[in-house]
Amino acid sequence: MIRDLRESDLTNGFLDTLRSLTIVGEINPDEMKKRFKEIDSDPNYIIRVAEVEGKIVSSATLVIEPKFIHNLGKVGHIEDAVTDQKFQGKGIATKIIQSLLEEAKKRGCYKTILDCDDELISFYEKINYDGRSFHKHGSCMRFDH
């Protein structure tokens, strides 16, 4: 089942799934709930999860950026897309990404972009939504603080 993140998901596989993507760290439960409330109250920040047998096994985030260009347009940014290794190859991540593309379209985004490692390019190129797919465009630059 694909749905938006709930507070109860934080201790039901969500953080474990994120740990397979990157460093999560040891998070104080009160601070974790505070961050959830902060994110949940922001209408431009959507976290979708996949629940399988009562546990979160995949997630991705859509951040909507309001712009001055493109007639005050909006750009969707997909971030932190991850699926537990045991559930990869089952189409779960594709369904989450498609649901976020639908959300971005519904909210008036003129494009949705994401950064990924080169080995994931073919995965994203296969995702079809509204008769179109992701395509490689430009390069990503990064500055670490």
N, C-alpha and C positions, 0 to 999 in steps of 0.2 A: 504494500500500500504506500503510495506517494502522498505526502502531506507536509504541512509546515511544522517546523520544530516546536515542541512543547517543552516547558520547564522540566517535566519529569523525564524527558529524553536525555538530559544531561548526564544522568547516572544510569542510563539504560542502553549503553553501547555507543552513543554519539561521540564522546571524547575518545573512547577506544578506537573507533573508526578513524577519527582525525589523527590519532597517533601513528597510523599506518601511512599518513601523508607527510607529517612533519612533527617537530617538537611541540608538545602541548605544555609540558611542565606539570609541576604539582600545584594544583589550584585550590585555594581555600574555598570551601563550599559556599560561604556567605558572599565572597567576591564573585564566584561563578554565577550565583543567582542575581547579583547586582548587574553583572554584564549581560545576562540574558534579558533582564528587564529593559536595559538600555537599548539593546538591539531590537527587542520586540516592540518597543515604542516608536521606532523609526520606520515610517512607511516606505522608505527607499532602501530598506535592507530586508531581504527575504532569504530565509534558510529553509530549504526543502530537504526532507529526509525520506528514506525508504525503510519501512518497518517490515521485517520478515519474522514470523513466529514470535511476535512480541518484543523484538530487539531491533535497534537501529543498526543497519548494515551499510548504509550509503548516505551521502549528503552532498549538497552543493549550495553555494550562496550566490544570490543575485543582488548586486548593489546598483542602484539607479542614480546616475549622475545628471543633474539638471545643467543645461548648457546655455550660453548666450548665442552660440552659432546654430545654424540650421533652424532658424525661426524659433529660438528658445527651445530647441529640441532636447531630447534626453538620450543618454547612452547607457545601455546595460553592460555591466561587468560581471562575468561569471568567475567566481573565486572558489578555492578550497573544495574542488570536486574530488571526491574520494569514495571508494567502495572497498569494504573488507575483502581481503584476498580470497576468502572462501566463497564469496558471492560474485566474483568477477566473471565476465563472459556470459551472464544470464540476461543482459539487456536492462539491468536495473539503472545503471548510470545514464544510459541513453534516455530512459523514461524521465528521470529527474531533469536532465538538461533540456529535453523537449518541453517539460512543464515550465521551466524557467524562461525559455524562449517565448512560450505562449504568454506568460506573465509580462515579460518585457514588451511584447507587442501590444498587449491589452493596456499597458500603462503609457503607451505612446513613444517608445524608444525607436529611433530611426536606425539603430544598429546595436548589436550586442557583440562584445569582444571578450576574448579570454587569452591568457598566456598559458602555454604548456611546454613541457619538455618535447624535444624533437621526436622521441619515440612514441609520443601520443598523438602526433599530427594525424596519422591515418585513422585513429579512432574517432577523432572529432570530424574529419572529413566525411565519415560514413553516417553521421547523425543527420537525418533528414527531417526538416520541419517546414511545413507550408511550401513544399516543393523545392526547397533550397537546402544547402549544406554550408557548414563552415568552410572557409578556404584560407590558405596561408596568405597573409598580407603584412608586409613590412617585417620589422624585427622588434624584439623586446629589449629594452635596456633596464638595468637595475642598479640602484644605489643603496647599499646597506648602511643603516645607521647603527 
